[in-house]
């Protein structure tokens, strides 16, 4: 899970990524880092919901879209 969060933080810190995308990425990170006793599947589901919205964003750079798809794929394999 740490690797996934690191990948998301890399995208979040990329200044070429639009601000609305970085905001969604931040929400996904917070969902994955939730320490309130939330089950891992719930955390993953929340993060996937945030990330699924991004894949259709027309302002998203193609390399960032690929990075997000990789993270989504990894999260789906953990479900």
Protein Blocks (a to p, Z undefined) as FASTA:
>chain_A
ZZmmmmmmmmmmmmkbcfklmmmmmmmmmmmmpcghpafklmmmmmmmmmmmmmmpmklc
fklmmmmmmmmmmmmmmZZ
